[in-house]
Amino acid sequence: MESIHIPFKTNNCCGTKTQSLKVDTCLPEVKPLPVAIIGGGPIGLAAAAHLAKNGESFILLEAGESIGSNILTWGHVRLFSAWQYNIDKEAVNLLEQHEWQSPDLKALPTGKEIVEQYLKPLANLPVIKPFIHLNTRVLSVGRKDNDKMKTANRENKPFIIYTEKEGVLQVFEARAVLDASGTWGNPNPANSNGIWLKEETSLKEHIFYGIPDILGKEQKKYINKRVAVVGSGHSAINTLLDLATLKESYPETNIVWIMRKQRVEEAYGGEEKDALEARGALGSRIHHLVDEGKITVVTPYKIQYVSGTKNGMDIVGHKDEKEMKLTDINEMIVNTGNRPNLSMIREIRTSIDSSTESVETLAPLIDPNLHSCGTVRPHGEKELRHLEKDFYIVGAKSYGRAPTFLMATGYEQVRSIVAYLSGDYEAAAKVELDLPETGVCSINLKPNQVDDSCCGTV
């Protein structure tokens, strides 16, 4: 304990004394600043669980109205990985201390079930709930009184986090920051060049990015319409399967599947050979629908731009190096992946790979040009470090644009980081991960070619 001398008369808990007062025990203890977690999804809440278990103070800042807000936008979708791969072990330990009823670990949850049966009970635990700030959108993160250029004493300055809640600016300070804000809600465009054009943004009433609830609340939008689905991963396949179901009741519904792959067979994945049975079933079902002619496939097709029409849009692109226009498209559903929003951490000294926009050290491990999810090795705090000490990007955002992320990987990331921040360097360095063999997702691909979305959870 640090001793100080007060050379004047003072009143304090030890009584009144004059002259030089040596105070060893009576000053209030200065509490350390908390660890700030940005994002109230599965990875952010797992970080909170590990921090709570280690007795570390924290705050969790979530932009949405509730925990798991992003997941609820695709709450109707059933994951192809079982519960056991979608829950964090330490979170489960905390939940079981409060009589939580575990779901069937072999069952396949929907997004809504993940939120309702797991994330919300976790967020309501007494060691976590008081430290959650909902409706709190992070605007920017930096070092207190230091812009990005200043180096002197930088590591000893707290992080400062500017947020907005209901139109009011709120400022938080933290000793470390874990950015688990993800990439959902920040989609890639349909344009094959990856560039957002005003022609596409102006058609937002006719373009949906993600997996719409086609068989539920958004059904009327797609009934008997000519609908183009862009993308070749499992999000696109889920969308196509729902449209095919809709077509059974409304046969005038016309489905066009647009992708960049050379052959449609490359999108089917491992089918019956896939280690995740439900994921393999997706590939088999879409395979049958294409063979039966219920879905029109346009591939390889590279969209250049879209132009609005009276009833929707025309899509202009290249097929086999020749211009081809797809006309009279009423609605377009885009499943071309997501990209990280890096604007809020612009004043942080990050280490970001220029191509994947992932954490720089991760880039060669997760590059989808080289890897499928089955070949991404486990990694932890060491690989996730940035130039800015005690700042980490975790979860899907740590992978940038790469689609090879698995939820269980994010849980291991935060376990390792929290161990490091808690001073348990041995535990932080011991990185382990128990996953099914998933490399079969690229079984139908040509050499050196990887299915660009084999590793999602939906």
C-alpha positions in Angstrom: 0.0 0.0 0.0 1.3 3.4 -0.9 1.8 5.9 1.9 1.3 9.6 1.4 1.9 12.6 3.7 -0.6 15.4 4.2 1.1 18.5 5.7 -2.0 20.2 7.0 -4.9 19.6 9.3 -7.5 17.1 8.0 -10.5 15.1 9.1 -10.5 11.5 8.1 -11.5 8.1 9.4 -8.5 7.9 11.8 -9.5 11.0 13.7 -8.1 14.6 13.5 -4.4 15.1 13.4 -2.2 18.0 12.6 1.2 18.4 10.9 2.4 15.6 8.7 -0.1 12.7 8.6 1.0 9.4 7.3 -2.0 7.6 5.9 -1.8 3.9 5.2 -5.2 2.5 5.6 -7.8 5.2 5.6 -8.0 6.5 2.1 -10.7 4.9 -0.1 -9.3 2.2 -2.4 -9.0 3.3 -6.0 -10.8 0.7 -8.1 -9.1 -0.3 -11.4 -10.8 0.7 -14.6 -13.0 -2.0 -16.2 -12.4 -4.0 -19.3 -14.8 -2.7 -22.0 -16.6 -5.2 -24.3 -18.2 -3.9 -27.4 -21.0 -6.0 -28.6 -23.6 -8.1 -26.8 -23.6 -11.2 -29.0 -22.3 -14.7 -28.2 -18.6 -13.7 -28.1 -19.1 -10.5 -26.2 -21.1 -12.3 -23.5 -18.6 -15.1 -23.4 -15.9 -12.5 -22.6 -18.2 -11.1 -19.8 -18.6 -14.6 -18.4 -14.8 -15.2 -18.3 -14.1 -11.8 -16.8 -16.8 -12.4 -14.1 -15.4 -15.8 -13.3 -11.9 -14.2 -12.8 -13.3 -11.4 -10.7 -12.4 -8.7 -13.2 -14.5 -5.6 -13.6 -16.1 -5.0 -17.0 -18.7 -3.1 -18.9 -20.5 -4.4 -22.0 -21.8 -1.9 -24.6 -24.5 -3.1 -26.9 -26.0 -0.9 -29.7 -29.2 -2.9 -29.9 -32.3 -2.9 -27.7 -31.6 -6.3 -26.4 -28.8 -8.8 -26.1 -28.2 -10.7 -29.4 -30.0 -8.0 -31.5 -28.1 -9.0 -34.6 -28.9 -12.7 -34.3 -32.6 -11.9 -33.9 -32.5 -10.4 -37.4 -32.0 -14.0 -38.6 -33.8 -15.7 -35.7 -35.9 -17.8 -38.0 -32.9 -19.6 -39.4 -31.8 -23.0 -38.0 -28.1 -23.5 -37.6 -26.4 -26.5 -39.0 -24.1 -26.9 -36.0 -25.4 -28.4 -32.8 -25.9 -26.5 -29.5 -22.6 -28.0 -28.2 -20.6 -26.0 -30.7 -22.5 -22.7 -30.0 -22.2 -22.3 -26.3 -19.2 -21.3 -24.2 -18.0 -23.6 -21.4 -17.5 -20.9 -18.8 -20.8 -19.3 -19.6 -22.5 -22.7 -19.1 -20.7 -23.1 -15.7 -22.1 -19.8 -14.5 -25.6 -20.6 -15.8 -25.7 -24.0 -14.1 -25.0 -22.3 -10.8 -28.3 -20.6 -11.3 -30.4 -23.7 -12.2 -30.3 -23.1 -15.9 -31.9 -25.9 -18.0 -29.5 -26.9 -20.7 -31.0 -27.6 -24.2 -30.3 -30.9 -25.9 -26.7 -30.4 -26.9 -27.1 -32.5 -30.0 -30.1 -30.5 -31.3 -29.8 -27.7 -33.9 -31.0 -24.4 -32.6 -32.5 -21.5 -34.5 -31.0 -18.0 -34.0 -34.0 -17.0 -31.8 -33.4 -20.1 -29.6 -29.8 -19.1 -29.2 -30.9 -15.7 -27.9 -33.8 -16.8 -25.8 -32.5 -20.0 -24.3 -28.8 -19.1 -23.9 -27.8 -15.4 -24.3 -30.6 -13.8 -22.4 -30.3 -16.1 -19.4 -26.6 -15.5 -19.4 -27.0 -11.7 -19.6 -29.5 -11.8 -16.7 -27.0 -13.4 -14.3 -26.3 -11.1 -11.3 -22.6 -11.1 -12.0 -23.2 -9.8 -15.6 -26.5 -7.9 -15.8 -25.5 -4.8 -13.8 -22.7 -4.1 -16.2 -24.6 -4.3 -19.5 -25.5 -1.0 -21.3 -28.1 -1.5 -24.0 -29.0 1.0 -26.7 -25.4 2.2 -26.4 -23.8 2.7 -29.8 -20.0 3.1 -29.8 -18.9 6.1 -31.9 -15.2 6.0 -31.4 -12.4 4.4 -29.3 -9.1 6.1 -28.5 -6.5 6.7 -25.8 -7.4 9.5 -23.3 -5.8 12.8 -24.2 -3.8 11.1 -27.0 -4.5 11.0 -30.6 -3.2 8.2 -32.8 0.1 10.1 -33.5 1.2 10.5 -29.8 3.5 7.8 -28.4 4.9 9.1 -25.1 3.3 7.3 -22.1 0.6 6.0 -24.4 0.3 2.6 -22.8 -0.3 4.1 -19.4 -3.3 6.1 -20.6 -6.8 4.6 -20.3 -8.9 3.9 -23.3 -11.7 6.4 -23.8 -14.9 5.3 -25.5 -17.4 7.7 -26.9 -21.0 6.3 -27.2 -24.5 7.6 -28.0 -27.6 6.5 -26.1 -30.9 7.9 -27.0 -29.3 10.9 -28.6 -27.1 11.6 -25.5 -23.3 11.4 -25.6 -21.8 9.1 -23.0 -18.1 8.6 -22.3 -16.5 5.6 -20.7 -13.0 4.8 -19.6 -11.4 1.3 -19.7 -8.1 -0.4 -19.1 -8.6 -2.8 -22.0 -11.0 -3.1 -24.9 -12.4 -6.2 -26.6 -14.2 -5.3 -29.9 -16.7 -8.1 -30.4 -19.1 -6.0 -32.5 -19.0 -8.5 -35.4 -19.6 -7.8 -39.1 -23.4 -8.5 -39.4 -25.3 -5.5 -40.7 -22.3 -4.3 -42.7 -22.7 -6.4 -45.9 -20.7 -6.6 -49.1 -22.5 -5.3 -52.1 -23.9 -7.5 -54.9 -21.3 -5.8 -57.2 -18.6 -8.4 -57.9 -15.9 -5.7 -57.6 -16.8 -5.2 -54.0 -17.6 -1.5 -54.6 -20.8 0.2 -53.4 -22.5 2.1 -56.2 -25.3 4.5 -55.8 -27.4 2.5 -58.3 -27.4 -0.4 -55.8 -28.0 1.7 -52.7 -30.9 3.5 -54.3 -32.8 0.2 -54.7 -32.9 -0.6 -51.0 -36.6 -1.2 -51.1 -36.1 -4.1 -53.5 -32.8 -5.5 -52.2 -32.4 -7.5 -48.9 -28.9 -8.2 -47.5 -29.0 -11.3 -45.4 -31.6 -14.1 -44.9 -35.2 -12.7 -45.0 -38.0 -14.4 -43.2 -39.5 -15.6 -46.5 -42.0 -18.1 -45.0 -43.0 -15.7 -42.2 -43.4 -11.9 -41.9 -41.8 -11.1 -45.2 -43.7 -13.7 -47.3 -45.9 -11.2 -49.2 -42.8 -9.5 -50.6 -41.7 -12.5 -52.6 -45.0 -14.3 -53.5 -45.1 -14.9 -57.3 -42.2 -12.5 -57.8 -39.0 -13.0 -59.9 -36.4 -13.2 -57.2 -32.6 -13.2 -57.7 -30.4 -14.6 -55.0 -26.8 -13.6 -55.1 -24.1 -15.8 -53.4 -23.0 -19.4 -53.1 -22.6 -20.0 -49.4 -25.0 -21.5 -46.9 -26.8 -18.2 -46.3 -27.7 -18.2 -50.0 -28.7 -21.8 -49.9 -31.0 -21.3 -46.9 -32.6 -18.4 -48.7 -33.1 -20.5 -51.9 -34.6 -23.4 -49.9 -37.2 -21.1 -48.3 -38.0 -19.6 -51.8 -38.5 -23.1 -53.1 -40.9 -23.9 -50.3 -42.8 -20.7 -51.1 -42.9 -21.7 -54.7 -44.8 -24.9 -53.8 -47.7 -22.8 -52.7 -47.2 -20.0 -55.2 -45.9 -21.6 -58.4 -45.5 -18.4 -60.3 -42.6 -17.5 -58.0 -39.5 -17.5 -60.2 -36.1 -18.2 -58.6 -32.8 -17.1 -60.1 -29.5 -18.1 -58.4 -26.5 -15.9 -59.3 -23.0 -16.9 -58.3 -19.4 -16.4 -59.4 -18.3 -20.0 -59.1 -17.3 -21.7 -62.3 -19.7 -24.6 -61.7 -22.9 -24.9 -59.5 -21.6 -28.2 -58.2 -18.9 -26.3 -56.2 -21.7 -24.8 -54.0 -23.0 -28.1 -52.9 -20.2 -28.9 -50.5 -19.7 -32.3 -49.0 -23.4 -33.3 -49.1 -23.6 -36.8 -47.5 -19.9 -36.8 -46.7 -20.0 -33.7 -44.6 -19.2 -34.2 -40.9 -22.0 -31.9 -40.0 -25.1 -33.8 -41.2 -27.4 -30.8 -41.3 -24.9 -28.8 -43.4 -24.5 -31.7 -45.8 -28.3 -31.9 -46.1 -28.5 -28.3 -47.3 -26.2 -29.1 -50.2 -28.1 -32.2 -51.1 -31.5 -30.5 -51.0 -30.3 -27.6 -53.2 -28.7 -30.0 -55.6 -32.0 -31.8 -56.1 -33.9 -28.5 -56.6 -31.4 -27.4 -59.3 -31.6 -30.8 -61.0 -35.4 -30.6 -61.0 -35.3 -27.2 -62.7 -37.0 -25.4 -59.8 -34.1 -23.0 -59.5 -32.5 -21.3 -62.5 -28.7 -21.0 -62.1 -26.6 -18.3 -63.7 -22.9 -19.0 -63.2 -20.2 -17.9 -63.5 -21.8 -14.5 -63.4 -20.1 -11.3 -62.2 -22.5 -8.4 -61.5 -21.3 -5.0 -62.7 -24.2 -2.9 -61.7 -28.0 -2.8 -61.3 -30.5 -0.4 -62.8 -33.9 0.4 -61.5 -37.0 -0.4 -63.5 -40.8 0.2 -62.9 -41.2 -3.2 -61.1 -37.7 -3.7 -59.7 -34.4 -3.8 -61.5 -32.2 -5.2 -64.3 -28.9 -6.8 -63.4 -26.0 -6.2 -65.7 -23.0 -8.4 -65.5 -20.5 -10.7 -67.3 -20.9 -14.3 -68.0 -18.0 -16.1 -69.7 -16.5 -12.7 -70.4 -19.6 -11.6 -72.3 -22.1 -9.0 -71.1 -25.4 -10.4 -70.0 -28.4 -8.6 -68.7 -30.9 -10.3 -66.3 -34.2 -8.4 -66.8 -37.4 -8.0 -64.9 -36.0 -8.9 -61.5 -38.6 -7.8 -58.9 -36.5 -8.5 -55.7 -32.9 -9.3 -55.1 -31.5 -11.1 -52.0 -27.8 -10.6 -51.5 -25.7 -13.2 -49.5 -22.2 -12.1 -50.5 -20.8 -12.0 -46.9 -19.9 -9.0 -44.7 -17.0 -6.7 -44.0 -15.9 -5.1 -40.7 -16.7 -1.6 -39.8 -13.3 -0.2 -38.8 -14.3 3.5 -38.6 -14.9 3.5 -34.8 -11.4 2.3 -34.1 -9.6 4.7 -36.4 -7.7 6.3 -33.5 -6.4 3.0 -32.3 -3.1 1.6 -33.6 -4.4 -1.6 -35.1 -2.6 -4.3 -37.0 -5.1 -5.0 -39.9 -4.3 -7.1 -43.0 -4.9 -5.0 -46.1 -6.7 -7.8 -48.1 -8.8 -9.8 -45.5 -9.2 -6.8 -43.2 -8.7 -9.3 -40.4 -6.2 -9.1 -37.5 -2.9 -9.1 -39.4 -1.4 -12.2 -37.7 -4.5 -14.2 -38.5 -4.6 -13.4 -42.2 -2.4 -16.3 -43.4 -4.3 -18.7 -41.1 -7.8 -17.9 -42.3 -7.4 -16.7 -45.9 -10.2 -18.5 -47.7 -8.0 -18.7 -50.8 -5.9 -21.1 -48.9 -8.0 -22.5 -46.0 -11.3 -23.9 -45.1 -12.6 -23.9 -41.6 -11.2 -27.4 -41.1 -7.6 -26.1 -41.6 -7.7 -23.0 -39.4 -5.7 -23.8 -36.3 -6.8 -22.6 -32.9 -5.4 -19.2 -31.8 -5.5 -16.9 -28.8 -4.2 -13.8 -27.2 -0.8 -13.8 -28.8 -2.1 -13.9 -32.4 -4.8 -11.3 -31.6 -2.5 -8.6 -30.3 -2.4 -5.2 -32.0 0.1 -2.4 -31.9 -2.2 -0.9 -29.3 -1.6 -2.7 -26.0 -4.6 -4.3 -24.4 -6.8 -3.7 -27.4 -8.3 -6.8 -29.2 -10.7 -7.5 -32.0 -12.5 -10.8 -31.3 -15.2 -12.9 -32.9 -16.2 -12.6 -36.5 -14.7 -9.2 -36.8 -11.3 -10.5 -36.1 -11.6 -12.5 -39.3 -12.5 -9.4 -41.3 -14.0 -10.4 -44.6 -12.9 -14.0 -44.3 -15.9 -16.4 -44.0 -14.0 -19.2 -42.2 -15.1 -18.1 -38.6 -16.7 -20.5 -36.2 -18.4 -19.4 -33.0 -16.4 -21.9 -30.9 -13.2 -20.2 -32.2 -14.4 -16.9 -30.8 -15.0 -18.5 -27.4 -11.5 -19.8 -27.3 -10.2 -16.3 -28.3 -11.8 -14.6 -25.4 -10.9 -17.3 -22.9 -7.2 -16.8 -23.8 -7.4 -13.0 -23.8 -9.2 -12.8 -20.4 -6.6 -15.2 -18.9 -3.9 -12.8 -20.2 -5.6 -9.7 -18.8 -6.0 -11.5 -15.5 -2.3 -12.3 -15.3 -2.6 -16.0 -16.0 -0.1 -16.1 -18.9 0.2 -19.8 -18.8 -3.5 -20.3 -19.4 -3.5 -17.6 -22.1 -0.8 -19.4 -24.0 -2.5 -22.8 -23.8 -4.9 -22.7 -26.7 -7.2 -25.7 -27.4 -10.3 -26.2 -29.4 -12.6 -29.2 -29.8 -14.4 -29.1 -33.2 -15.8 -31.6 -35.6 -13.7 -32.4 -38.7 -15.0 -29.9 -41.2 -12.5 -29.9 -44.0 -14.9 -32.0 -46.1 -16.7 -28.7 -46.9 -14.3 -28.2 -49.8 -14.5 -31.8 -51.1 -16.0 -30.9 -54.5 -13.6 -28.1 -55.2 -10.7 -28.0 -57.6 -7.2 -28.0 -56.2 -6.3 -24.8 -54.3 -9.9 -23.7 -54.4 -12.0 -23.4 -51.3 -15.7 -23.1 -50.7 -16.0 -19.4 -49.7 -18.6 -20.0 -47.0 -18.2 -23.5 -45.8 -17.7 -22.5 -42.3 -20.6 -20.3 -41.3 -23.0 -21.6 -38.6 -26.2 -21.0 -40.6 
